[in-house]
Amino acid sequence: MIKAVVIDVDDTLCMTEAVSFELENEVLAAMGRPPMPRSRHLASWGEPLLEAMPRRSPGIDMAAFAPLFKTTMDRYLEQGRLDVIPPENLAALDELILSGRGVMLLTSREGHEVTHMLEPDHVLADRISGVWHRGNTRHGKPDPRAFDELLAHTGLSPAQCVYVGDSPGDAVAAGGAGIAFIACLQSGVRRLEDFDSRYVTASVAVFPEVVTVVERLSRTRR
């Protein structure tokens, strides 16, 4: 039986690629740098920000970029433009919890990029039982060892978990760890054909469909 549903953040729980592209270009403009093309952003989407930016904007001074990005991200959060979780997605989380399953996050974000999601007044506060990110894991996706800390902390086996994500790297990480993977295609950034079919257990057009798929997978695994 599936006891835990582990979820990616960007373009899975909330749609963030388009607004992140806007945010990063705003920071580049403040630095006097030319904007990056959307194609370049999409090509590296899903990678840790600080690793992807030198390729998104070759020659960038990352020491100058990091604090400007933090300030701009905070403003976007305050304005409700970033990390907005739709009500239907929150309702889906509630259904998963009511079914007796734990809900956790595993993301390629750095620790400071998820701090606001850990605040006691955040909508996820009473819904999420754990958050794993680049700051508290030794390995990042697509390395299957990205799940090591989560599995060790919870005592769950890979067969008791399912991972929901939007990128081929998410699928590779989950599949390599022996965890069922659900591809979320809601953002439209990727198609099912972009994934290695060996690692995709199921796919959903929109996030709320995860509830039905998890129940079906749980029945077949008993």
Number of C-alpha atoms within 10 A of each C-alpha: 15 24 20 24 23 25 23 25 22 21 23 22 25 18 19 19 19 15 14 19 18 15 19 23 21 18 22 19 13 12 14 9 14 12 16 19 12 14 10 14 20 15 13 15 19 25 18 17 17 13 11 17 20 13 15 23 19 10 10 15 12 14 8 11 17 13 12 18 18 14 11 15 19 15 14 16 13 10 9 10 14 20 20 12 16 12 9 12 18 17 13 17 25 16 15 23 17 10 12 11 19 20 21 20 19 24 25 24 21 16 15 12 17 17 10 14 16 14 11 10 10 11 13 17 13 10 16 18 13 16 20 23 23 19 15 13 16 12 17 23 24 20 15 20 18 25 24 14 15 20 15 10 9 12 10 14 15 19 16 19 24 24 26 28 28 30 26 22 20 31 29 23 22 28 22 16 18 17 24 24 26 25 28 27 20 18 19 11 15 16 16 18 8 10 18 13 13 9 22 20 17 17 19 18 15 16 26 19 14 23 17 14 16 25 14 12 16 17 11 10 10 7
